[in-house]
Amino acid sequence: MNYAIRCHQLVKRYDSRPPVEAVRGLDLEVQVGECFGLLGPNGAGKTTTIEILEGLLAPTSGEVEILGRRWGHGQDDAIRQRIGISLQETRLSEKLTVRETLTLFRSFYRQGLSPDEAIRSVSLQEKAHARVGKLSGGQQQRLAVAAALVGDPELIFLDEPTTGLDPQSRRQLWDIIRELGARGRTILLTTHYMEEAERLCDRVAIVDQGRVIALGSPAELIAQLGGDHVIEFSVKDSPPACTHWNDLPGVRAARQEEETCVLEVAEPHVVLPALLDEIRRSGQELTRLSIRHASLEDVFVRLTGRHLRDEGEN
């Protein structure tokens, strides 16, 4: 099997006081041509891992291969010519136009797309002569992606590419990412949006405390919950003790989220009548009830106890 990214027993340790081990023996393999999602809560080691893979940071120990080559072995330029990087925050000169910006980035590569081809790839033709400082947030983000694509890379790193964008701009970038996948490019994507990971990624790795704690396709990880649906409910005055509801027929797991109880269930038509009967029997008053399909967010919460959408930078 061909791999675009391989790392084995990756470790990154900072000699601070106290010492910090950001990455702790992480193993990862990304196949050529797949869109791979890397998800992790604040402090999980996700950003440190990506910076090592991108060649921006040296590991303390471990093995890293990018497209069959290794950083620091006289192959750095060969790797850089074959990868594209879109950082979470890309600061471009506001005085340059879109075309001038991509002409500059194109000069860094021996071969690749023309600036106009890169502009077309992110649908910025009408803004080709506009200065960067005059672009909207979504347009600037698409330009940052175009700068990552202008070298026609085999492997693209997209770090939180849609953070802060409006829904329309986010979906425009989704279309760009899908097109890259259709062209056989390998994509490593980080995102705080679970829907984004479910829609775009062939596989995802959930990282916590510097290690991969779950790996698989979004559908496989969701199936591991043991339930296809989630029931969320609240009662008046006093929050329910969620562990009490584990005994209901069909409930696979229960957890508390502020004043809401969340039940992971396989058959909501079995659980719901039993839940309502128990609420009535205990004299409580139901104030909120909803049923939805289980998602990657539920997997993340089950494994880490946190919501990824609530996490900050790491």
C-alpha positions as CSV (number, residue, x, y, z in Angstrom):
1,M,0.0,0.0,0.0
2,N,1.3,3.5,-0.9
3,Y,1.4,6.0,1.9
4,A,1.7,9.8,1.6
5,I,2.4,10.2,5.3
6,R,3.9,7.7,7.8
7,C,5.1,8.5,11.3
8,H,6.0,5.9,14.0
9,Q,6.5,6.5,17.7
10,L,6.6,10.3,17.1
11,V,7.6,12.2,20.2
12,K,7.9,15.9,20.8
13,R,9.2,17.1,24.2
14,Y,9.7,20.7,25.4
15,D,12.4,21.2,28.1
16,S,10.3,23.7,30.0
17,R,9.6,23.8,33.7
18,P,7.8,21.5,34.2
19,P,8.8,19.6,31.0
20,V,6.0,19.2,28.5
21,E,5.5,16.2,26.2
22,A,3.2,17.4,23.5
23,V,3.3,14.2,21.4
24,R,3.8,10.8,23.0
25,G,4.6,8.0,20.7
26,L,2.1,8.9,18.0
27,D,1.7,6.5,15.1
28,L,-0.1,7.6,11.9
29,E,-0.4,6.4,8.3
30,V,-2.2,8.4,5.5
31,Q,-2.8,6.6,2.2
32,V,-2.1,8.3,-1.1
33,G,-5.3,9.8,-2.5
34,E,-7.3,10.0,0.7
35,C,-8.7,12.9,2.6
36,F,-7.6,12.4,6.2
37,G,-9.0,14.3,9.1
38,L,-6.9,15.0,12.3
39,L,-9.1,16.0,15.2
40,G,-8.1,16.8,18.7
41,P,-9.1,18.9,21.7
42,N,-7.1,21.8,23.1
43,G,-3.6,20.6,24.1
44,A,-3.9,17.2,22.4
45,G,-0.8,17.7,20.3
46,K,-2.5,18.0,17.0
47,T,-0.9,21.3,15.9
48,T,2.5,20.1,17.1
49,T,2.1,16.9,15.0
50,I,1.1,18.8,11.9
51,E,4.0,21.2,12.2
52,I,6.4,18.2,12.4
53,L,4.8,16.6,9.3
54,E,5.1,19.9,7.5
55,G,8.8,20.2,8.3
56,L,8.3,23.3,10.4
57,L,9.2,21.6,13.7
58,A,11.8,18.9,14.4
59,P,10.6,15.9,16.5
60,T,12.4,14.9,19.7
61,S,12.4,11.3,18.4
62,G,10.5,9.0,16.1
63,E,10.3,8.4,12.4
64,V,8.5,10.6,9.8
65,E,8.1,9.9,6.1
66,I,6.5,12.4,3.7
67,L,5.9,11.0,0.2
68,G,8.6,8.4,0.9
69,R,11.2,10.9,2.0
70,R,12.4,12.2,5.4
71,W,13.0,15.7,6.7
72,G,16.6,16.5,7.6
73,H,18.2,13.9,5.3
74,G,19.1,16.1,2.4
75,Q,15.6,15.8,0.9
76,D,13.9,18.8,2.4
77,D,13.7,20.8,-0.9
78,A,12.4,17.7,-2.8
79,I,9.6,17.3,-0.2
80,R,8.7,21.0,-0.3
81,Q,8.3,20.9,-4.0
82,R,5.7,18.2,-3.7
83,I,3.6,19.6,-0.8
84,G,1.3,22.5,-0.3
85,I,0.5,24.1,3.1
86,S,-2.5,26.3,4.1
87,L,-1.9,27.5,7.7
88,Q,-4.8,28.3,10.0
89,E,-3.9,32.0,9.8
90,T,-2.2,33.1,6.5
91,R,-1.1,36.7,6.4
92,L,-0.7,37.9,2.9
93,S,0.4,41.3,1.7
94,E,-2.7,43.5,1.5
95,K,-1.2,45.7,-1.2
96,L,-0.7,42.9,-3.7
97,T,-3.4,41.8,-6.1
98,V,-4.7,38.2,-6.2
99,R,-2.7,37.5,-9.3
100,E,0.5,39.2,-8.0
101,T,0.2,37.1,-4.8
102,L,0.0,33.8,-6.7
103,T,2.7,34.9,-9.1
104,L,5.0,35.3,-6.1
105,F,4.1,31.9,-4.6
106,R,4.5,30.2,-8.0
107,S,8.1,31.5,-8.1
108,F,8.9,29.2,-5.2
109,Y,8.3,26.1,-7.3
110,R,10.1,24.6,-10.2
111,Q,6.8,23.5,-11.8
112,G,3.1,23.8,-11.1
113,L,0.0,25.7,-12.1
114,S,0.0,29.1,-13.7
115,P,-1.3,31.9,-11.5
116,D,-4.5,32.0,-13.6
117,E,-5.0,28.3,-13.3
118,A,-4.7,28.6,-9.5
119,I,-7.1,31.5,-9.5
120,R,-9.6,29.4,-11.5
121,S,-9.2,26.4,-9.1
122,V,-10.7,28.5,-6.3
123,S,-13.2,30.5,-8.4
124,L,-11.6,33.9,-7.9
125,Q,-11.5,35.0,-11.5
126,E,-13.5,38.1,-10.9
127,K,-11.1,39.2,-8.1
128,A,-7.8,38.5,-10.0
129,H,-6.9,42.2,-10.1
130,A,-8.4,43.1,-6.6
131,R,-6.0,43.8,-3.8
132,V,-5.8,41.3,-1.0
133,G,-6.9,43.8,1.6
134,K,-10.2,44.4,-0.3
135,L,-11.2,40.7,-0.3
136,S,-13.8,39.3,2.1
137,G,-12.8,36.7,4.7
138,G,-14.0,33.9,2.5
139,Q,-12.2,35.2,-0.5
140,Q,-8.9,35.6,1.4
141,Q,-9.2,32.0,2.7
142,R,-9.7,30.7,-0.9
143,L,-6.7,32.7,-1.9
144,A,-4.7,31.1,0.9
145,V,-5.7,27.7,-0.4
146,A,-4.8,28.7,-4.0
147,A,-1.3,29.7,-2.7
148,A,-1.1,26.1,-1.3
149,L,-2.1,24.7,-4.7
150,V,-0.1,26.8,-7.1
151,G,2.8,24.3,-7.0
152,D,0.4,21.5,-8.0
153,P,1.2,19.5,-4.9
154,E,0.7,15.8,-4.4
155,L,0.0,16.3,-0.7
156,I,-1.9,19.3,0.8
157,F,-2.1,20.3,4.4
158,L,-5.2,22.3,5.3
159,D,-5.2,23.5,8.9
160,E,-8.7,24.7,9.9
161,P,-9.4,26.0,6.4
162,T,-13.0,27.1,7.1
163,T,-12.8,28.5,10.6
164,G,-14.7,31.7,10.9
165,L,-16.2,31.6,7.5
166,D,-19.9,32.0,6.8
167,P,-21.9,28.9,5.6
168,Q,-21.7,29.8,1.9
169,S,-18.0,30.4,1.9
170,R,-17.5,27.2,3.9
171,R,-19.4,25.2,1.3
172,Q,-17.4,26.8,-1.5
173,L,-14.2,25.5,0.1
174,W,-15.8,22.1,0.6
175,D,-16.3,22.0,-3.2
176,I,-12.6,22.9,-3.7
177,I,-11.5,20.1,-1.3
178,R,-13.8,17.6,-3.0
179,E,-12.3,18.5,-6.4
180,L,-8.8,18.0,-5.1
181,G,-9.8,14.6,-3.9
182,A,-11.3,13.8,-7.3
183,R,-8.0,14.6,-8.9
184,G,-6.2,12.1,-6.7
185,R,-4.5,14.5,-4.3
186,T,-3.8,13.5,-0.7
187,I,-5.3,15.9,1.9
188,L,-4.6,16.2,5.6
189,L,-7.3,18.3,7.1
190,T,-7.9,19.6,10.6
191,T,-11.2,21.1,11.5
192,H,-13.4,22.0,14.4
193,Y,-16.5,21.3,12.5
194,M,-17.7,17.7,12.9
195,E,-20.1,18.0,9.9
196,E,-17.1,19.0,7.8
197,A,-15.1,16.0,8.8
198,E,-18.0,13.6,8.2
199,R,-18.7,15.0,4.7
200,L,-15.1,15.4,3.5
201,C,-12.9,12.8,5.2
202,D,-12.3,9.2,4.1
203,R,-10.8,8.5,7.5
204,V,-10.2,10.5,10.7
205,A,-7.9,10.1,13.7
206,I,-8.8,11.5,17.0
207,V,-5.8,12.6,19.0
208,D,-5.7,13.2,22.7
209,Q,-2.8,13.7,25.1
210,G,-0.3,13.2,22.2
211,R,-1.7,9.8,21.0
212,V,-4.2,8.5,18.5
213,I,-7.1,7.2,20.5
214,A,-9.5,6.4,17.6
215,L,-9.0,5.8,13.9
216,G,-11.3,4.9,11.1
217,S,-13.9,6.2,8.7
218,P,-16.5,8.5,10.2
219,A,-19.2,5.8,9.7
220,E,-17.0,3.2,11.5
221,L,-16.3,5.4,14.4
222,I,-20.0,6.4,14.8
223,A,-21.0,2.7,14.6
224,Q,-18.6,2.0,17.6
225,L,-21.0,4.0,19.8
226,G,-23.4,1.1,19.5
227,G,-26.3,3.3,18.7
228,D,-27.4,5.1,15.6
229,H,-29.5,7.8,17.4
230,V,-29.2,10.3,20.2
231,I,-32.1,11.4,22.5
232,E,-31.5,14.7,24.3
233,F,-33.9,15.9,27.0
234,S,-34.2,18.3,30.0
235,V,-36.7,18.5,32.9
236,K,-37.9,21.4,34.8
237,D,-36.1,22.7,37.9
238,S,-33.6,19.9,38.6
239,P,-31.3,18.4,36.0
240,P,-31.8,14.6,35.7
241,A,-29.2,12.3,37.1
242,C,-28.1,10.8,33.8
243,T,-26.7,7.6,35.2
244,H,-30.2,6.7,36.3
245,W,-31.3,6.4,32.6
246,N,-28.7,3.7,31.8
247,D,-31.2,1.1,33.1
248,L,-33.8,2.0,30.4
249,P,-34.2,-0.7,27.7
250,G,-32.1,0.2,24.6
251,V,-29.9,2.8,26.2
252,R,-26.2,2.2,25.4
253,A,-24.7,5.2,27.2
254,A,-25.9,8.3,29.0
255,R,-24.0,11.5,29.8
256,Q,-24.7,14.9,31.3
257,E,-24.2,18.2,29.3
258,E,-25.1,21.1,31.6
259,E,-28.9,20.7,32.2
260,T,-29.4,18.3,29.4
261,C,-29.2,14.5,29.5
262,V,-27.9,12.8,26.4
263,L,-28.8,9.2,25.7
264,E,-27.1,7.1,23.0
265,V,-29.6,4.5,21.7
266,A,-30.0,1.9,19.1
267,E,-33.8,1.9,18.9
268,P,-35.4,5.2,19.8
269,H,-38.9,3.8,19.4
270,V,-38.1,1.4,22.3
271,V,-36.4,3.9,24.5
272,L,-38.7,6.9,24.1
273,P,-41.9,5.4,25.6
274,A,-39.9,4.0,28.5
275,L,-38.3,7.4,29.0
276,L,-41.6,9.3,29.0
277,D,-43.2,6.8,31.4
278,E,-40.3,7.1,33.8
279,I,-40.4,10.9,33.7
280,R,-44.2,10.9,34.5
281,R,-43.7,8.2,37.2
282,S,-41.1,10.4,39.0
283,G,-43.3,13.5,38.8
284,Q,-40.9,15.5,36.7
285,E,-41.9,17.9,34.0
286,L,-40.3,17.6,30.5
287,T,-39.0,20.9,29.1
288,R,-37.0,19.7,26.1
289,L,-36.9,16.6,24.0
290,S,-35.1,15.9,20.7
291,I,-34.0,12.9,18.7
292,R,-31.2,13.0,16.1
293,H,-28.8,10.7,14.3
294,A,-25.5,10.1,16.1
295,S,-22.6,12.0,14.8
296,L,-18.8,12.2,14.9
297,E,-19.2,14.9,17.6
298,D,-20.8,12.2,19.8
299,V,-17.8,9.9,19.3
300,F,-15.5,12.8,20.2
301,V,-17.4,13.6,23.4
302,R,-17.5,9.9,24.4
303,L,-13.8,9.5,24.0
304,T,-12.5,12.9,25.4
305,G,-15.4,14.2,27.5
306,R,-15.3,17.5,25.6
307,H,-16.9,19.1,22.5
308,L,-14.4,19.9,19.8
309,R,-16.4,22.9,18.7
310,D,-15.8,24.4,22.2
311,E,-12.0,24.0,22.1
312,G,-9.5,26.7,21.4
313,E,-6.1,26.5,19.7
314,N,-3.6,23.9,20.5
